[in-house]
Amino acid sequence: MQAAGLYFLTEEDASGQGRLLINDRNWKTTKQNVEPGTVVDCNTKILLSAEKID
């Protein structure tokens, strides 16, 4: 997304445990508030929900 000029990204722990996504390699995005492939303005806030990979 950043390569496309989107920098207004927020991440959250999809499990509800409130963990911080420090190392992105340990997490998999499971949901986002904007449908994949949707064309958005660069100021659009995008929320990514992710689950920790064991």
Stockholm file with secondary structure:
# STOCKHOLM 1.0

chainA/1-54         MQAAGLYFLTEEDASGQGRLLINDRNWKTTKQNVEPGTVVDCNTKILLSAEKID
#=GR chainA/1-54 SS CGGGTCCCEEEEETTSSCCCCCSGGGEEEEEESSCTTCCCCTTCCEEEEEEECC
#=GC SS_cons        CGGGTCCCEEEEETTSSCCCCCSGGGEEEEEESSCTTCCCCTTCCEEEEEEECC
//
